[in-house]
Amino acid sequence: MSMLRNVNALGQSIWLDNLSRTLLREGGLQSLIEVDGISGVTSNPSIFQKALADSPYYRDDLARLKATEPDAEKRYEALVIPDIQAACDLLHATFERTHGDDGYVSLEVSPHLAHDSEGSMTAARRLAAAVNRPNLLIKIPGTPAGLIAFEQLVSEGYSINITLLFSLRQTVRIFEAYIRGLKQRQAQGGKLDSIKAVASLFLSRVDTLVDQRLANMNNDAAQALQGRAALCIAKLAYQRYLDLFHSPLFAELTHAGARPQYLLWASTGTKNPAYSDVKYLEPLIGKETINTVPDATLGAFRQHGKAANTISECIGEAEADYRALETLGLDLNEIGDTLQNDGLKLFADAYEKLLTSS
């Protein structure tokens, strides 16, 4: 049995952080679902930029669209929406088997809308209608404008993946917005049981930036904290999740059919070669979580990963690390905001290249 299925047995869903027509048409995604128990897919502009560049299966459609559709954004959507639909269809059995708790595929709104709440809402509604699958998650970045859009879309019954979260503050604000959106929908008489939301907390990029700042301090205390920031933020975010979604505050909504907003560990490919290639998988396994994993990291975990319920281990250590980082003058919330802005720029640049190539 695949080691990844042992992770599933511990209550964590493993999703694939990749999508392309090659994966769809050559059976790669189907195999991952059947063999490894992959139960979801995430996509973003960078992933689709690579897919369009590498896969031969887009060429005919791309040539046809360039001849008939003058709008680059419409061409892009015409290329990727069939892929999203096909992935949703492959995962529909998972969606049904888990009663809508798993089996989702994510599609992101334009990064250019990151600071436009009205534009994000309009795009989310349009994309959801175009894909027309119950197991679609619309991805919206967790900016202040994205938070406003998220709350409203939840109140309208949409399923959302809030992405580009890098700090405890950003994550807790998203949790609170989700609860407000659910309460609004409940007050309007709307059903809650069809809504799925996840909060995507990015990990390896946190360590990359924090480690750079620690290295510049050039002292033993800073050196001892290298590679510890992302995991302490993730473990403490999970504690906040438990505090909110397993509390009397949420119990009434649960009784009405609401689902908690799972944390999704993102950016889980190790960027520093000095660190374990399963650094962002092994310590963060536990119930009611998702890890979206790139292909190389999936392969590494298959070969030598260890599955154990680790998410609630070493919480005291995580709290101590968080305090120690702040004592050294690192504002982890400010770092999270910096990383969010950097991530938005990366996705916007990839999106522009996508529009140019499509």
C-alpha positions in Angstrom: 0.0 0.0 0.0 1.2 3.5 -0.8 2.7 5.3 2.2 0.4 8.2 1.3 -2.7 6.1 2.1 -1.3 5.8 5.6 -1.6 9.5 5.8 -5.2 9.4 4.7 -5.9 6.9 7.5 -4.8 9.5 10.0 -7.4 12.0 8.8 -5.3 14.1 6.4 -6.2 14.6 2.8 -3.4 14.6 0.3 -4.0 16.8 -2.8 -1.9 17.3 -5.9 -0.4 20.7 -6.4 -0.3 20.3 -10.2 -2.7 20.0 -13.2 -2.1 19.7 -16.9 -3.7 17.9 -19.9 -0.8 15.5 -19.9 -1.8 14.4 -16.4 -5.4 14.1 -17.5 -5.1 12.5 -20.9 -2.2 10.1 -20.1 -3.8 8.7 -16.9 -1.4 10.3 -14.4 -4.1 11.9 -12.3 -6.3 8.8 -12.4 -3.4 6.7 -11.2 -2.6 9.0 -8.3 -6.2 8.8 -7.2 -6.3 5.0 -7.4 -2.9 4.2 -6.1 -2.0 7.0 -3.7 -5.4 8.1 -2.6 -4.9 11.6 -3.9 -8.2 13.3 -3.1 -8.0 16.8 -4.6 -6.1 19.1 -6.9 -4.9 22.7 -6.6 -3.9 24.9 -9.5 -2.6 28.5 -9.9 -1.3 30.7 -12.7 2.2 29.4 -12.3 1.0 25.8 -12.7 -1.0 26.6 -15.8 1.9 28.6 -17.3 4.1 25.5 -17.0 1.4 23.2 -18.4 0.8 25.3 -21.5 4.5 25.5 -22.1 5.3 21.8 -21.6 2.2 19.9 -22.7 1.5 19.2 -26.4 -2.2 18.8 -25.8 -3.0 22.5 -25.9 -1.5 23.3 -29.3 -4.5 22.7 -31.5 -7.0 24.5 -29.1 -4.5 27.3 -28.7 -4.2 27.8 -32.5 -7.9 27.8 -32.9 -8.6 30.2 -30.1 -5.9 32.6 -31.3 -7.7 32.7 -34.7 -11.2 33.2 -33.3 -11.0 34.9 -29.8 -9.3 38.3 -29.6 -9.5 38.5 -25.8 -6.5 36.8 -24.1 -8.2 36.2 -20.8 -11.1 34.5 -22.5 -8.7 32.4 -24.5 -6.9 31.4 -21.2 -10.2 30.4 -19.5 -11.3 28.5 -22.6 -8.1 26.4 -22.3 -8.1 25.7 -18.6 -11.8 25.3 -17.7 -12.1 22.0 -19.6 -9.0 20.8 -17.5 -10.7 21.9 -14.3 -13.9 20.1 -15.3 -12.1 16.9 -16.2 -10.3 16.9 -12.9 -13.5 17.5 -11.0 -15.1 14.6 -12.9 -12.2 12.3 -11.9 -12.6 13.3 -8.3 -16.4 13.2 -8.2 -16.5 9.7 -6.8 -14.3 10.9 -3.9 -16.6 13.9 -3.4 -19.6 11.6 -3.3 -18.0 9.0 -1.0 -17.0 11.7 1.5 -20.4 13.5 1.3 -18.8 16.6 -0.1 -16.0 16.8 2.4 -13.2 16.0 -0.1 -12.6 15.5 -3.8 -12.2 19.2 -4.8 -10.3 21.0 -7.6 -9.3 24.7 -7.2 -9.4 27.4 -9.9 -8.0 30.8 -9.1 -9.5 34.2 -10.0 -7.2 36.6 -11.9 -4.4 37.8 -9.6 -5.1 41.3 -10.9 -8.3 41.2 -8.8 -6.4 40.7 -5.5 -7.2 44.2 -4.2 -10.7 44.4 -5.8 -13.4 42.7 -3.7 -16.2 43.4 -6.2 -14.2 42.2 -9.1 -13.2 39.1 -7.2 -16.8 38.3 -6.4 -17.9 38.8 -10.0 -15.1 36.6 -11.3 -15.8 33.9 -8.7 -19.5 33.7 -9.7 -18.7 33.7 -13.4 -16.0 30.9 -13.1 -18.2 28.8 -10.8 -21.0 29.0 -13.4 -18.7 28.2 -16.2 -17.1 25.1 -14.6 -20.5 24.0 -13.2 -19.2 21.3 -10.9 -20.2 20.8 -7.2 -16.6 19.9 -6.3 -15.0 23.2 -7.5 -13.2 25.6 -5.1 -12.7 29.1 -6.3 -9.4 30.4 -5.2 -9.2 34.0 -3.8 -6.1 35.5 -2.2 -6.4 36.3 1.5 -5.9 40.1 1.1 -8.1 42.6 2.9 -10.2 42.8 -0.3 -10.2 39.0 -0.7 -11.4 38.7 2.9 -14.4 40.9 2.1 -15.2 38.9 -1.1 -14.8 35.6 0.8 -17.3 36.5 3.5 -19.9 37.6 0.9 -19.4 34.6 -1.3 -19.7 32.2 1.6 -23.0 33.9 2.5 -24.1 33.2 -1.1 -23.2 29.5 -0.8 -20.0 29.3 -2.8 -17.1 27.0 -1.9 -13.8 28.9 -1.6 -10.1 28.2 -1.2 -8.5 31.3 0.4 -4.9 31.3 -0.7 -1.6 33.1 -0.1 -1.8 33.0 3.7 1.5 33.3 5.5 0.8 34.3 9.1 -1.3 33.5 12.1 -3.0 36.9 11.9 -4.0 36.4 8.2 -5.3 32.9 9.0 -7.4 33.8 12.0 -9.0 36.7 10.1 -10.0 34.3 7.4 -11.5 31.9 9.9 -13.5 34.7 11.5 -14.7 35.9 8.0 -15.9 32.3 7.2 -17.9 32.2 10.4 -19.5 35.6 9.7 -20.3 34.5 6.2 -22.0 31.3 7.4 -24.0 33.2 10.0 -25.2 35.6 7.3 -26.3 32.7 5.1 -28.0 31.0 8.1 -29.9 34.3 8.9 -31.1 34.4 5.3 -32.4 30.9 5.5 -29.7 29.4 3.2 -28.3 25.9 3.5 -24.9 25.5 5.0 -24.1 21.9 4.2 -23.1 22.4 0.6 -20.3 25.0 1.5 -16.7 23.9 1.6 -13.9 26.3 2.5 -10.2 25.8 3.0 -7.5 28.2 4.2 -4.2 27.7 2.4 -1.2 28.5 4.6 2.1 28.7 2.6 5.1 27.2 4.4 8.4 26.9 2.6 8.4 30.5 1.5 8.1 31.6 5.2 11.3 29.7 6.1 13.1 31.1 3.1 12.5 34.7 4.1 12.8 34.2 7.9 16.0 32.2 7.5 17.5 35.1 5.4 16.8 37.5 8.2 18.1 35.2 10.9 21.3 34.7 8.9 21.9 38.4 8.8 21.8 38.6 12.6 24.9 36.4 12.8 24.4 35.0 16.3 23.8 31.7 17.9 20.2 32.3 19.0 19.2 33.3 15.5 21.1 30.3 14.0 19.2 27.9 16.3 15.9 29.1 14.9 16.8 28.4 11.2 14.1 26.4 9.5 11.6 26.6 12.4 9.3 29.5 11.6 6.9 27.9 9.2 6.3 24.8 11.3 5.7 26.8 14.4 3.2 29.1 12.6 1.4 26.0 11.1 1.1 24.2 14.4 -0.2 27.3 16.2 -2.6 27.9 13.3 -4.0 24.4 13.9 -4.5 25.2 17.6 -6.4 28.3 16.6 -8.5 26.1 14.2 -9.3 23.8 17.1 -10.2 26.7 19.3 -12.6 28.1 16.8 -14.2 25.2 15.0 -14.4 22.8 18.0 -15.9 25.3 20.3 -19.4 26.2 21.5 -19.1 29.2 19.2 -19.2 27.0 16.1 -21.4 24.2 17.6 -24.7 25.9 16.5 -23.4 26.2 12.9 -22.2 22.6 12.9 -25.7 21.5 14.0 -27.1 23.4 11.0 -24.8 21.5 8.7 -21.8 23.8 8.5 -18.3 22.4 7.9 -15.2 23.7 9.6 -12.7 25.5 7.4 -9.8 23.1 7.1 -6.2 24.3 7.0 -4.5 23.4 3.8 -0.7 23.2 3.9 0.6 24.8 0.7 4.1 25.5 -0.6 5.2 22.2 0.8 8.1 21.5 -1.6 11.3 22.0 0.3 13.3 24.9 -1.1 16.4 24.7 1.0 18.4 21.6 0.1 19.9 21.4 3.6 16.4 20.5 4.9 14.5 17.2 4.6 12.5 16.8 1.4 9.5 15.9 3.5 10.0 18.7 6.0 6.5 20.1 5.4 4.7 16.8 5.4 5.9 14.6 8.3 5.4 17.1 11.2 2.0 18.3 10.0 -0.1 15.2 9.7 -3.4 15.1 11.5 -7.2 15.1 11.4 -9.1 17.7 9.5 -6.1 19.0 7.5 -5.1 18.9 3.9 -1.6 19.0 2.4 -1.3 19.9 -1.3 1.9 18.4 -2.6 4.0 18.9 -5.7 5.1 15.8 -7.7 8.7 15.6 -6.5 7.6 15.8 -2.8 5.0 13.1 -3.4 7.7 10.9 -4.7 10.0 11.6 -1.8 7.3 10.8 0.7 6.5 7.5 -1.1 10.1 6.5 -0.8 11.0 7.4 2.8 8.1 9.3 4.4 6.8 8.3 7.8 3.1 8.6 8.6 2.2 9.5 12.2 -0.2 11.8 13.9 2.2 14.7 14.5 0.2 17.9 14.1 -0.4 18.3 17.8 3.1 17.3 18.9 5.6 19.8 20.3 3.0 22.6 20.7 4.9 24.1 23.6 8.1 24.1 21.5 6.2 25.8 18.7 5.0 28.5 21.1 8.5 29.0 22.4 9.9 29.2 18.9 7.3 31.8 17.9 8.2 33.9 21.0 11.9 33.5 20.4 11.6 34.8 16.8 9.7 37.8 18.0 12.2 38.4 20.8 14.9 38.6 18.1 12.8 41.4 16.5 11.1 39.5 13.7 7.5 40.5 13.3 6.0 37.4 11.8 2.8 39.1 10.9 4.7 41.8 8.9 6.7 39.1 7.3 3.5 37.4 6.3 2.2 40.5 4.7 5.5 40.9 2.8 5.3 37.3 1.6 1.7 37.8 0.5 2.6 40.8 -1.6 5.5 38.9 -3.1 3.3 35.9 -3.9 0.7 38.1 -5.6 3.4 39.6 -7.8 4.7 36.1 -8.7 1.2 34.9 -9.6 0.5 38.2 -11.5 3.7 37.8 -13.5 2.9 34.2 -14.3 -0.7 35.2 -15.3 0.7 37.9 -17.7 3.0 35.4 -19.3 0.0 33.0 -19.6 -2.1 35.6 -21.3 0.7 36.4 -23.7 1.4 32.8 -24.6 -2.3 31.9 -24.9 
